[in-house]
Amino acid sequence: MIVISIPGRPTLHLEHLVLDVSGTLALDGNLSSGVAERLASLRRDLTVNLLTADTHGGQEEVDRSLNLKATILPPTMPAVTQQALKGAYVSQLGASTVVAIGNGSNDALMLSKAALGIAVVGPEGLAVQALTAADVVCASINDALDLLLFPDRLRATLRI
């Protein structure tokens, strides 16, 4: 568990990290550099969950690289249905214990339901729906993961 006290906000007691893969952790199906090392560190304190439609293929290799098994949503499923499933996934884990990271419109509900939602502006861009649903926006997935590894950065950004 990661406990983060942010002045002016309720203390976060994070147990689960829910990550979108395509466009967030991976570009064109390939895991972004630096992600595996950061997730290995975070796995000491958080249960890591991967959600993806495997848009570009390559999820098996991403799973192997991270020693995880993603939950794969059907890629032909409408984004609004994917969004509902991702939101339900966060709720099922216990939203108050979840930090979620994503970049797509289908990530908006999971970002808004999670105790902490982090949107990532990556090479694929950032959907406006994800932007408005997030608590904080980062320039890269590594920056987003570093907020959890170095919580003072998060405190500085979110304190009221």
C-alpha positions as CSV (number, residue, x, y, z in Angstrom):
1,M,0.0,0.0,0.0
2,I,1.1,3.5,-0.7
3,V,-0.2,6.2,1.7
4,I,-0.1,9.8,0.4
5,S,-1.2,12.8,2.5
6,I,-2.1,15.8,0.3
7,P,-2.9,19.0,2.2
8,G,-6.5,19.9,1.7
9,R,-7.5,16.5,0.4
10,P,-8.4,13.1,2.0
11,T,-5.4,10.9,2.6
12,L,-4.9,8.3,-0.2
13,H,-4.5,4.7,0.7
14,L,-3.6,3.1,-2.6
15,E,-3.5,-0.6,-3.1
16,H,-4.2,-1.1,-6.8
17,L,-2.7,0.5,-9.9
18,V,-4.9,0.1,-13.0
19,L,-3.2,0.9,-16.3
20,D,-4.4,1.3,-19.8
21,V,-1.8,-0.3,-22.2
22,S,-2.3,1.0,-25.7
23,G,-1.1,4.6,-25.9
24,T,-0.3,4.7,-22.2
25,L,2.2,2.0,-21.4
26,A,2.9,1.0,-25.0
27,L,3.3,2.6,-28.4
28,D,2.2,0.6,-31.4
29,G,2.2,-2.5,-29.2
30,N,5.7,-2.0,-27.9
31,L,6.3,-1.4,-24.2
32,S,7.8,2.1,-23.6
33,S,11.3,2.4,-22.3
34,G,11.6,2.7,-18.5
35,V,8.2,1.3,-17.7
36,A,9.2,-2.2,-16.7
37,E,11.7,-1.0,-14.1
38,R,9.2,1.5,-12.6
39,L,6.4,-1.0,-12.4
40,A,8.8,-3.6,-10.8
41,S,9.4,-1.0,-8.0
42,L,5.7,-0.2,-7.6
43,R,4.7,-3.8,-7.4
44,R,6.3,-3.9,-3.9
45,D,3.4,-1.7,-2.7
46,L,0.6,-2.0,-5.3
47,T,-1.2,-4.7,-7.2
48,V,-0.7,-3.8,-10.9
49,N,-3.7,-4.4,-13.3
50,L,-3.5,-4.0,-17.0
51,L,-6.6,-3.3,-19.2
52,T,-6.3,-3.2,-22.9
53,A,-8.1,-3.7,-26.2
54,D,-4.7,-4.7,-27.6
55,T,-5.3,-2.3,-30.5
56,H,-1.9,-2.8,-32.0
57,G,-1.3,-6.4,-31.0
58,G,1.8,-7.3,-29.0
59,Q,0.1,-7.7,-25.6
60,E,1.5,-11.1,-25.1
61,E,5.0,-9.6,-25.3
62,V,4.1,-6.8,-23.0
63,D,2.7,-9.3,-20.5
64,R,5.9,-11.4,-20.7
65,S,8.1,-8.3,-20.2
66,L,6.1,-7.3,-17.1
67,N,5.4,-10.7,-15.8
68,L,1.7,-9.8,-15.7
69,K,-1.5,-10.9,-17.5
70,A,-3.6,-8.2,-19.0
71,T,-7.4,-8.2,-19.1
72,I,-8.1,-7.9,-22.8
73,L,-11.3,-6.1,-23.9
74,P,-12.6,-7.0,-27.4
75,P,-11.1,-4.4,-29.8
76,T,-14.3,-4.2,-31.8
77,M,-16.3,-3.2,-28.7
78,P,-17.5,0.4,-28.9
79,A,-15.4,2.8,-26.8
80,V,-18.4,3.7,-24.6
81,T,-18.7,0.0,-23.7
82,Q,-15.0,-0.3,-23.0
83,Q,-15.3,2.8,-20.9
84,A,-18.1,1.2,-18.8
85,L,-16.1,-2.0,-18.3
86,K,-13.0,-0.1,-17.2
87,G,-15.0,1.9,-14.8
88,A,-16.7,-1.2,-13.4
89,Y,-13.2,-2.8,-13.0
90,V,-12.1,0.1,-10.8
91,S,-15.3,-0.1,-8.8
92,Q,-14.9,-3.8,-8.3
93,L,-11.4,-3.3,-6.9
94,G,-12.6,-0.7,-4.5
95,A,-12.3,2.7,-6.2
96,S,-11.0,4.4,-3.0
97,T,-7.9,2.2,-3.1
98,V,-7.2,2.6,-6.9
99,V,-4.9,4.9,-8.8
100,A,-5.7,4.7,-12.6
101,I,-3.5,5.9,-15.5
102,G,-4.7,6.3,-19.1
103,N,-4.9,8.5,-22.1
104,G,-8.0,7.5,-24.2
105,S,-11.6,8.4,-24.2
106,N,-12.4,4.8,-23.1
107,D,-10.2,5.5,-19.9
108,A,-12.3,8.5,-18.7
109,L,-14.6,6.6,-16.4
110,M,-11.8,4.7,-14.7
111,L,-9.9,7.9,-14.2
112,S,-12.9,9.7,-12.6
113,K,-13.9,6.7,-10.4
114,A,-10.4,6.0,-9.1
115,A,-9.2,7.7,-5.9
116,L,-6.4,9.2,-8.1
117,G,-6.7,9.5,-11.9
118,I,-3.6,10.3,-13.9
119,A,-3.9,11.1,-17.6
120,V,-0.9,10.8,-19.8
121,V,-0.1,12.9,-22.9
122,G,1.9,10.5,-25.0
123,P,2.7,10.1,-28.7
124,E,-0.9,9.0,-29.4
125,G,-2.2,12.2,-27.7
126,L,-4.7,12.6,-24.9
127,A,-8.4,12.4,-25.3
128,V,-10.3,15.4,-23.9
129,Q,-12.6,13.1,-22.0
130,A,-9.6,11.6,-20.2
131,L,-8.1,15.0,-19.6
132,T,-11.2,16.3,-17.9
133,A,-11.7,13.1,-15.8
134,A,-8.2,13.1,-14.4
135,D,-6.8,14.6,-11.2
136,V,-3.4,15.3,-12.8
137,V,-1.9,15.2,-16.3
138,C,1.6,14.1,-17.0
139,A,3.8,14.4,-20.1
140,S,4.7,10.7,-20.2
141,I,4.0,7.4,-18.6
142,N,7.3,7.5,-16.8
143,D,6.4,10.9,-15.3
144,A,3.1,9.4,-14.2
145,L,4.7,6.4,-12.5
146,D,7.3,8.6,-10.9
147,L,4.5,10.5,-9.1
148,L,3.8,7.3,-7.3
149,L,7.5,6.5,-6.7
150,F,8.1,10.1,-5.4
151,P,4.9,11.2,-3.8
152,D,6.2,14.6,-2.8
153,R,5.8,15.5,-6.5
154,L,2.1,14.6,-6.3
155,R,1.7,16.6,-3.1
156,A,3.2,19.6,-4.7
157,T,0.8,19.4,-7.6
158,L,-2.5,18.6,-5.9
159,R,-2.3,20.4,-2.6
160,I,-5.1,22.9,-2.0
